[in-house]
Amino acid sequence: MQNGLKSFLALHYAQLKSSGIPEIYWATLHSKLTDSNFDAGDSFSIAEINDDITLMNSTFNRWKVMVTRPGGVSAADPEHIYLIDHAWTFRPDQVKSHLHNISGLLTRMCTLMGISYHEGADIEAAIKEVMTCMWKYSQSYSIGNQNFEAEERLPIWYIMDEFGSRIQHADCPTVRVVPFFYMIEQATYSIMFLITDLDENEEVTRDFVEGSGSDEITRSALLAPWSTEFPEKFLNSVSLEQGEPSSDYFSASRMTETLPITGIEIPDLPKDQPIRTYVEYAFIRDYLKHPRFQLVDNPDEAEILWLSSHFKDFKMLSENFPFKRINQFPCEHLLTVKDLLCIIARRAKKNPCTSKEVLKNEPCWLPTTFNLKTELPKLVAYYMAQKKLGIPNYWIIKPWNLARSMDTHITDNLDMILRLAVSGPKICQKYIDRPVLFYREDINAKVKFDLRYIILLSSVDPLKAFVYQRFWIRFANKPFELDNFDEYERHFTVMNYSASNLHQMFCHDFVRYFEEQNPGQEWPKIEERIFSMLSALLKASTEKTADSMSSLTSAPQSRAMYAVDLMLAWTDNVLDGDDTGPSIQPMLLEVNWAPDCKRACVYYKEFFDDVFSVLFLDETEGRHVHLLE
């Protein structure tokens, strides 16, 4: 037994400590995990409350877990730690498939959630109701192993068994319930342990939003799936106006950067010999053929460093290697990390609004966006205001710093949004519900698409940037509809990292089809709006601020290439150049650093010759670029 406990602790010590499980319970926990001992029924029972009208209207709140052990239970007793099994483990995009295909799951979930369902009932209607109700019961954990791929570290969601799911919330709880990954079985359980003594017939409660919510109003907003406190107590005091965060926000949790030394003379790149160039991106090695650039294998020998990893010591670079150029700018994460991008983009608004009830966003090319870490009460207030006005409430929830649509979800369910908010740093953005669609003849359907433009940034002060006029189109594979948001190929367009069908098209062909499918919508006019949006974004990002870390910083040695993803949306506003509405409005989605340029190289073999000529030779003639003004 002692050897087994030692092995258990060796494997799980870090997890036990980080989960806050008191040491007095470790031996009992090991024993119960080893024996699969689910003995909570010896000390507790589930009770249904039938005498409270307010609770009778809520299936979730109608249940309680009570102490039934004679004499009660003591937190000092090492035996009072309990295993709770998980009834269902899933990722959000698997929900519908699981409910269809896992035997007995739909029936069990309907019973647990109080949904009427019986043999012969409408299965699709039952699944839809489960998908609506399930977020009141859903918890998540992530496996933080850096050896895992990004996809494997995404949040894993679960619903506890009938016992665990009946434990109610309290701001001053009597137990803690934490997920625990048992490495011996490669299985996850929930672990319940006491944090206070309980007498017989006392209720067992836990904190549903433990560790989340930095203040009373945010906690109340997070508890909105189970409580009416937020709309009753706080809603009228929450302003919808979005201001800039403090300077601390821009530096908190960001990788430390040093800034270049000002006043150091930066020599020109050599003009009478090839420029030695070190690149870490394979496609540049394969496709950069311009005779002015000589590829070298040693970065110490290079005059141009094109790195695929983040560089942070710009001070050292300017002091020790002023003759080198690098493909990054200080503070460029302000553009490439989604929460910061939205802050920067809002600086471009033309008409600052002071209304506390405004539902219109500025600038018009930025979808209304809330940071779920710092602006969650505003999001909930905005959602409730839109619901009251009968405005559609479709939202897309994105992690701050993941690409390829990973852990990105679309919903009109506030409960789901609020549960996603506690699974990692995310933004919540209005989903574009009136996208311009493209008719795909191969599937005989109109689908979503987005566009990727490449920006080449030569200088911050003065601002000098170009947009590559050849753009890339990414298509969804299923007809667009404001439903079935879990269907990736209907609502997302990144298809080149999976087995999905990747529909490709040259931009000149797209323009021709676009104008045929949208009579009266001339592409040059649309592109002018796109370029205007890109220019406004860059001006906002380089605008000098009191805090040097809250805008892109001038760095004479820096050059950069970014990929901007955008969509086109219909708006009833009559935009410049149109006689009548509706007009087509470009909408900013995200900005990517070190974008995948495989398709660019395959389509246009001179792509990197163009990029390097513009950034390092200041040659733009014949390089397919447009100066952003």
N, C-alpha and C positions, 0 to 999 in steps of 0.2 A: 504493500500500500504506500509506504513512504517513498520507495523508488518511483512508483507511478506518479505520486504527487510532485516529486522533484522534476520529473520529465514534463509534467503538465505545466508547472510554473516556468520552466525553462522556455517552453514554447509560447506561453501566453502572458508572461510577466508584463511586457510593455502594454498589452491590450487591457489587462486587469487594472493597471495604474491609470491609463488614459480614460478608461470607462468610469473610474471613480468607485470601483467595487471595493468595499472595505476588506482589509486583510483577514479579519476574523471569519469571513465567509468563504475564503478560497478553498479550504480543504473540503467543506461541504459541497461547494460547487463542483469540484473535481469528482467527488463521489457520485453526485447526481448525474453529471454528464456521462460518466463511465457506465452507470447502470441504467441510463435513459429513464431516470426517476422523475416523473411529472406528478408530484404529490401535493400541488397547491390545494386540491380538493380536500385534503385532511385538515386544513386550517381556514379555508375560505369557501364561500359559495356565491353563486349569481342569484340576484333577487330582481324580480320585475316589479316596478312601482306602478300600481293601478289606481291610486287614490289622489293623483295630482293632475288636474286637467292640463296644465301647461306642459307637463312631461308627456302626457298621453298623445299630444300632437307631434312629438318627436320620437321616432323609433330609436335614435341613437341614445338620447338622454333618459329613456324609459328603463334603463337597466342600471344596476349597481352591483359592485362586488363588496361583500360584507365579511367581517371576521366571524367565524362560527366555532373556532376552537374555544373550549371552556377555559376561562381565565385569561383569554386574550393572547397576544403575541408580543414578544419583546425584541427590540432592535439589538440588544446585547447578546441574544441567544444565537450562536453561530449556525443553528439549523434553519433559521428563517431566511433562506434564499431559495428562490424557486425558478424552475425552468418553465418557459412559455413557448409552445410550439408555434410555427408559422403556418397558417392555413393556405397562404398563396404568396409566392415570390415571383416578381415580374419586372419588366421594364415597360414604360408607358406604351411603346410601340407594339408590345406583345399582347396587350390586354384583350383585344377582341379575338385574336387567334386562340389564346388560352381558354377564353370562355366558350368558344365554339368546340374546341378539340380536347380539352382535358376532362375526362369523364367525371361527372359529379360536381365539378367546380361551380358551374352556374347555379345549380340547385343550392349548394352550400352557401354561396355568396348571397343569394336571394333570401335564404333563411336568416343568415346573420344580419342582413341589412333591413329585414322586415319588408321585403318586396314580395308581393303576391305572385307566385309562380307555381304551376303544376303541369303535369304531363299533358301535352296537346296545346299548351298556351303559346302565345306569340314569342318565339325565341328572340327575334331581333329586338322587339320592344323590351323584353326583360334585360337583354344585354345592354341596351341603351340606358336603362334605368340604373343598372349596376355601375356603368361607367360614369354616371352622374353622381351617385351616392358614395362611391368607393373611397373618395379622397378624404372623407371624414375619418376613415379607418386606416389610412395608409401611412406608413412610416418608411424611412429610407436610411441606408448606410452606404458608405463607399469603402473600397479596399484600397488603402493608400500605399500600395507597393509600387515603388518607382520602376521596378523591373517589368511591370505590366505595361502593355500597350495602352494608349489613351482610352480606347474603347472599353477595355477591361476595368478601368478605374472610374467609369461613369457610375452615378448613383444606382443602387439596386433598391427596388421598392418591395414592400411586403405588407401583408395584413396578418395580424396575430390571430390565434385561434379564438374560439368563442369566449374563453375566459379572459384573455388579454384584451380583447376588443370591448369588453363590458366595463373595464376600469374607467371611471370618469375623471374629468379634469378638476384640479383645484390649484389656486395660486399658492396655497400653502399645502403641498401634497404630503401624503403619509408614506409613499413608497417611491422608489425610482425604478424605471424600467428601461434597460439599455440593450441594444443588440450586441451579440457576442458570437464571434466566428470561432467555432470549435475545430481546430486544425486537424485533430485526429480523424474526424469524420468528414472534414471539408463541408461542414454544415453550419448554418447560422440559426441561433435561437435568440429569444429575448430573455433577459435575466431580471427578475423582480426581487428587490430586497428592501427591507424596512429602513426608514430614516427617522421613525419615531415609534414609540410603543403604542399598541392599539388594544383596546378592550374588546371583549366579545360584543358583537352587534355594531361595532363601529365600521365606518365605510373606508374602503381602500381607494385612494385617489393618487393620481400622478399629474405632473405638469406637462401638458400636451406640447408646449413650445419651449421646453427647457433649453436654456442657453441661447435662445433667439430673442430678438427684440431688445433694443438698447434703452428703451424708455417705456413709460406706461401706455402711451398712445400706440406705439408700434406693437407692443404685446397684445393690446386689445384688438388691433387690426388683424394680427396673425390668428387670433382666436375667433374671428368672424365665422368660420365654418360651423362652430358649435354654440356661439353666444351672440346675443343681440346688443351687447354692451357698446360696441363701437358706434353703430348708427344712433343709439339712444343717448350716449354720453359725449362722444367726441366729434361726430361727423360735422356738425355746424361750425366747429372751431378750426377745421383743417382747410387751409388755403390751397388752391390748385396751382398757384403761381410757383414756378420753378426758378430758383435762384442758383447762383454759383456756390459750390461748396467752399469750405475754408481751404486755405493753402495746405493745411495738414493732409487733406484728402488726397492731394496730388502726389504727395511723397509717401503716404502710408502704404505699406505692403508692396511697394514697387522696388525693383532692383536699383541699387544705388548707382548713380552715374556721376562722373566728373565732367565738368564743362571745359571746353578748350580755352587756353590762355589767349586773351585778346592782345592784339598788337604784335604778335609774332609774324614775321614775314614768311609767307607761304610761296615757295618758288613754283614756277610753271612746270607742267609736265614736259619731258623732253620732246623736242620737235625734230631733231636730226637723227633719231634712232627709235626703234620700236619701244613701246612702253611695256615694261615688264609687269605682267598681270597674274595675280594669284587668285584662283576661283575655287570655291568649294561646291559649286552647283554643277552637276554632271552635264546638263544640257548646254551650259555655256562652253564647257570644254569641247563639246561635240560640234557646236554651231557657230562659235565666234571665229570668223575667218578673216576679219579685217587685217590687212598687213601692218597696220600701226600698233597692233597689240600682240605681244609675245607672251605666251603662257609659260609660267614657271611653276615649279613644284614646291619651292621654299618661300613662305610668306616674308621671310627676312630680306629676300632679294627683290621683292616686288615694289613697284611704285603705285599699283592699284591693288587694293584688297577687296575682293568681293566675297564676303562671308555669308555662310548660311546659319551661323550662330550669332546671338546678340553680343554686340561689342559695347562696353560701358566706360572705358577709360580714355575719354577724349582729351583730357588734360595731358596724360602721358604721351598720347599720339602727337599733340601739337608741340610739346616740349622736345621730344626725342626724335620724332620722325616727321618734321614739317613738310617733307617732300612727298609723302605718301597721300593717297586718296583712299577713301573708304565708302562703302555703299550704305551708310547709315547716318542718321542725324540724331543728335542728342534730343531726348524727350519725344521721339517719334511714336512711342507707345500711346501718346495722347490721341493719335489717329487710329492706331491699330488695335487698341483694347476697347471693347464696345461701350462700356460705361463712360469712359473718358471721351470717346468720340462724340457721344450725344451731348455732353457738356460743351465741348468745343463747337459743335455744329450750332447749338443754340445761340452762340455769340453772333451768328450771322443774321439774327432776326432783325427785320427792318422796323417793326412797330412794337417796341417793348410794351407789354400789357400788365396793368396793375390790378385787373379785375380778379377777385377771389373765386369767381365762378366761371371763368372762361373755359370753353371746351375746344377752342380752335388753337392749333399749334403754329408756332413760328420757329424757324423758317418753314415755308410750305412744303419744302422737299424733304423734311425730316419727319418721319412718322412719330406721333406722340409717344414718348418713351419715359418710363420710370425706372429708377434704380431700386431694385427690390431690397437692397441693404439699407439705403438711406432715405428713400422716398416712398416706402410702402404705405403709410397712411394716405398719402396723396393719391396713390394708385387706387386704393380701395374707395376713397371718396369720389374719384373720377369715374370709376366703374359704376358706383351707385348712382351718380348724377346722370350718366348716360342711360342707365337702365330706367331711371325715372322719366327721362325724356323720350324713351322708346328708340334710342339710337343703338344700332348693332354693337355688340361688345366682343368682337373677335380680337384675340391677342396672341402674339407669338413671344415665347419666353426663351431667352438665349443666355448661355453662360457668357461671362465677361470675355473669356480668352480661349475659346475652343473654335476650331474651324470645321469645315465639311459638314455643317448642320448637326454635329454631335450634341446630344443632350438638349436638343432644341424641340420645343413642343408648341402646338397651336391649340387653343381652346377658347370657349366662351364661358367656362366654368370657373367662377371666382374661387371655389374651394380648391380646385386643382392648382390655380396660380399660387395661392397662399401656401400650399404644401410644397410646391416646387421651390418657393422662396427660401425654405429652410434646408434645401439639399445642396447648397453651394451658391457662390455669388452669381447673380443673374440680373439681366434687365428684362423688363416687360414692355413690349412695343405693340402699338396698334397694328394688327394684321391688315395688310392691304386687301380690302374686300372688293375693290373694283379695279382689278388689274386689267391692263390691256392684254388681250389673249392673242395667241397665234394659232391659225388653223394648220394642223399637220395632216397633210393628205394621206400619209402612210397609215394613220390610225383613224382617219376621218373624225377628228375631234379638235376642239379649241382648247389649248393648254396654256398653263402659266409659262413664262420664260423670264429670265433675267439677263442682264448684259454686264460684261466685265470690260472695263476700260483700264488701260495702263497709264499711270501718271509718272512722269520723269521730273524729279525735283532737282534742279541745278543749284539753287541758292535760296536761302531764307531771307537774308537782308542784304540787298534788295530781293524781294520775292521774284523768282524766275522758275517757271514750271511749264511743262509741255504735256499734252495728252496725245497718246498714240492713237491715230485715227482708225486703225484697224482694231475692231473690238471683237469680243467673243460672245456667243449666244449659248445659253444653257436652257434646255427645255425640260419640262415635266413630261411624264410618259402617259398620264391619264387625264381625261377631261376635267377641267376645273369645276369645282362646286364648293359651296360653303357648308361642307359636311364631310364626314369621314376624315377628320383631321389626322388620324393615326396612319393614313395611307401615304407613305413617303413619296411614292411616284406620282401622286396627285398634287401634292402641295410643296414639294421640294424639287430642286433642279440639278443638284450635284450628283451626277450618275457615274462619274468616272472612277469611283473608288469601290464599286460593288459590281455584282453580276448583272445589274440593270442594263437595259438597252440605252446606249449613249447616242442620241440623235445629234448629228453635227451639221453645220452649215457655214459657208463663208459669209462674212458680213455683207458683201455686195449683193449676194443672193437674198439675204434676209431683208435688206432695204427694199429690194424690188417687190418681194412678196408682201412686206409690211404695207407699202403704199397701195398695192392692189387690194389688200384686205381692209384698209382703212381709208376710203376715198376722202380726199380733202385734207388729209394729214400728211403734210410734206416732211420727209425725213430731215432735210437741212434745218427746218424750223425746230424739230424735236431735238436735233443734235445741238443746236445753239443753246437750248435750255439746259441740256446736259452739261455743256461746257461752262455755262454761267454758274450752275450749281457747283461744279468742281472748283471753279475759281473762287467762289464765295467761301467754300469750305477751307481752302488753303489760306485765304486771307484771314479767316477767323482763327486758324490754327497758329498763324505766325504773328498775330497781333500782340504787341508787347503788353505785358501785365506786370504788376508789382512783384509777383513771385516768378522768378526765372524758370521754375520747374513746371509752370502751368501753360507754357506755349513752346512751340518748336524753337530751338535755339540756333542762332547763327553759328555756322562752323564751316570755314572756308575749305576745309579738306573733305567735306561730306558731299556726297551725291546719293540719290536714292531712287528706287523704283517701287511703286506701290500699285496694287490692283484694287480698283474700286468696283464693288458690285452694286448694281442699282436695278430698280424695276421701273416700269412705266405704268401710271395709274390714270384712270379717268377722273376728272374733276368738273363740277358744274361751274366753277369759276372760269371766266373768259380770260385766257392768258394772252400775253403780248403776241401780236401777229395773227390772232384768230378773230374772225368777225363775230362768231357766236360760239356758245359752248355746246356740248362739253368739250373741254380741252384735255390734252395729254400732259401730265405733270411727271417729270422724273422724280423718283423717290430713292433716297440714299439708304442702302442696306448696311454695308460695312466696308472697311478698308483693310487690306491684307498686306502684311510684310512678307517678303520672300515667297511670292506666289508661285504656284506650279505653272511653268511655262512650256510644258511639253507640247500642248496643242498649238501654242503660238509658233514654236519652232517647226513643227510638222507642216503647218499651214503656210508659214512664211519663213523660209530658211534664213533670210537676212535679218530676222527679228533682233537678235542680239548685236549684230553689226550696227543696226539702227540705234539701239539703246546705248551702246558704248560710244558711238559717234556723237550723239547728242549730249551725253553726260560728261564725257571726258575730252572731246575734241571741239565742242561747241559748233559742230556741223549739223545743221538742220535741213539744208536743201536736199530734197529727194529722200528724206528719212521718214516720211509719213507721219509727221507730228504737227500739232497746232499749238501755238503759244497761248497759254491761258492768261487773259488780261482782266 
